[in-house]
Amino acid sequence: MLSSAKLAMGLSWKSGIAAELIGQVRNSIGYQLMDAKVSLEMGEVFAWSIIMIALSKFFELLVLYVLKKGFSKGST
């Protein structure tokens, strides 16, 4: 269950960012990343990439924490 949750969190972030790129949603991470890429602002591309990785890791840890808490309460 935990490994499935980890995989789902990673894929949901990737698909969400891809949807923002395709939909051209203004003021979104995907749009800002594509805009920086098109204008060859490599510093911004790396910065947005780091932000995406940090957010993804944070939510992954949050979901895993909640699931582990739920499993530990269910077993008592």
C-alpha positions as CSV (number, residue, x, y, z in Angstrom):
1,M,0.0,0.0,0.0
2,L,2.8,2.4,0.9
3,S,4.7,1.8,-2.3
4,S,1.6,2.3,-4.3
5,A,0.9,5.6,-2.6
6,K,4.5,6.7,-3.4
7,L,4.1,5.8,-7.0
8,A,0.7,7.5,-7.2
9,M,2.0,10.7,-5.7
10,G,4.9,10.9,-8.2
11,L,2.7,10.2,-11.2
12,S,0.0,12.7,-10.1
13,W,2.6,15.5,-9.9
14,K,4.0,14.7,-13.3
15,S,0.5,14.5,-14.9
16,G,-0.6,17.7,-13.2
17,I,2.4,19.6,-14.5
18,A,1.9,18.2,-17.9
19,A,-1.7,19.2,-17.9
20,E,-0.7,22.7,-17.0
21,L,1.7,22.8,-19.9
22,I,-0.9,21.6,-22.4
23,G,-3.7,23.8,-21.1
24,Q,-1.5,26.9,-20.8
25,V,-2.8,27.7,-17.4
26,R,-1.4,31.1,-16.5
27,N,0.4,31.5,-13.2
28,S,0.9,27.8,-12.8
29,I,4.2,25.9,-12.3
30,G,3.9,24.2,-15.6
31,Y,3.3,27.4,-17.5
32,Q,6.1,29.2,-15.7
33,L,8.4,26.3,-16.5
34,M,7.5,26.2,-20.2
35,D,7.8,30.0,-20.4
36,A,11.3,29.9,-18.9
37,K,12.3,27.0,-21.2
38,V,11.1,28.8,-24.3
39,S,12.9,32.0,-23.4
40,L,16.1,30.0,-22.5
41,E,16.1,31.2,-18.9
42,M,18.0,28.2,-17.6
43,G,18.3,29.5,-14.1
44,E,14.5,29.8,-13.9
45,V,14.1,26.3,-15.4
46,F,16.3,24.8,-12.7
47,A,14.6,26.9,-10.0
48,W,11.1,25.7,-11.1
49,S,12.4,22.1,-11.3
50,I,13.7,22.3,-7.7
51,I,10.4,23.7,-6.6
52,M,8.5,20.8,-8.3
53,I,10.8,18.3,-6.7
54,A,10.5,19.8,-3.2
55,L,6.7,20.0,-3.4
56,S,6.5,16.5,-4.7
57,K,8.7,15.2,-1.9
58,F,6.8,17.1,0.7
59,F,3.4,15.7,-0.4
60,E,4.8,12.2,-0.7
61,L,6.1,12.4,2.9
62,L,2.8,13.8,4.0
63,V,0.8,11.1,2.4
64,L,3.1,8.4,3.7
65,Y,2.9,9.9,7.2
66,V,-0.9,9.9,7.1
67,L,-1.1,6.3,5.8
68,K,1.4,5.1,8.5
69,K,-0.6,6.8,11.2
70,G,-3.8,5.2,9.8
71,F,-2.2,1.7,9.7
72,S,-0.8,2.0,13.2
73,K,-4.2,3.1,14.6
74,G,-6.0,0.3,12.8
75,S,-3.7,-2.4,14.3
76,T,-4.2,-1.3,17.9
